[in-house]
Amino acid sequence: MKKLIVLGTAGALAAIVMACGGSSSDKTPASAAPTTAAAKATVAATSAAEKPTESAEAAPSAAELSADIAKLRDIMTAVIAKAQSGDVQGTRDTEGTMDVPMEAVVKATRAVDPALADELEKIELDIEAQADASTTDLSVIIKDAQAVPAVLDKIVTALKLTPAAEGAAPSTAELSADVKQLKTIMGQIVAKAQSGDVQATRDTEGTMDVPMEAVVKATRAVDPALADELEKLELDIEAQADASTTDLSVIIKDAQAVPAVLDKIVIALKLTP
């Protein structure tokens, strides 16, 4: 009788437990919700899988680099002209246009000749620093800008660009402008030398390089002897300006002889006087 009571009591308890949801061993544990980190990882992986791979930026072609080099030459010429005229703001504005072609040329050059790229970049940074200075020394900008074409010539060789691809020969109008600029520079050199200002004479002499190179090169194609005559005067002026003891009378004499040679070149190249 006691056994039945006990069993009955146990059965009742078991019924109550079952009614409340069964034993803990009968419950199926709920799946855990993903953590925030796991969710983020899943989203990132999905996004990466769905996002197309971007193609590497294509290197500029030889034609594009040649165009950039030609543009840099033009910009340097414009910078020199603005600086020579004393236009500080105009020099700054023109200098600011060199950034895009300069970056392309420096980047391409660095891939084949890092030292040459550094050489060009240093000149660029010097020009920019001087242009951004509170007191801009235009003579420094002129000197730096005049150094760029020679470095670009070396880059043309390093990048194996052809002279033909680099750009067309200067036009008649451009050569006429160069001749006119040279005559102006010679007048300034004579004036500075006659005033006895050695440093100013040297600085002014340094501004003739770009137009002189263009005129000599164009003249050599039609009259080598005439080109040699002009180039000899140029070299004599430069040598005297660079001498430890500058004889201003020699510079005056040479500078005064240049316009007559330029007049003969105008005829030889069939330029407009």
Beta strands, then each sheet from edge to edge (+ up, - down):
end
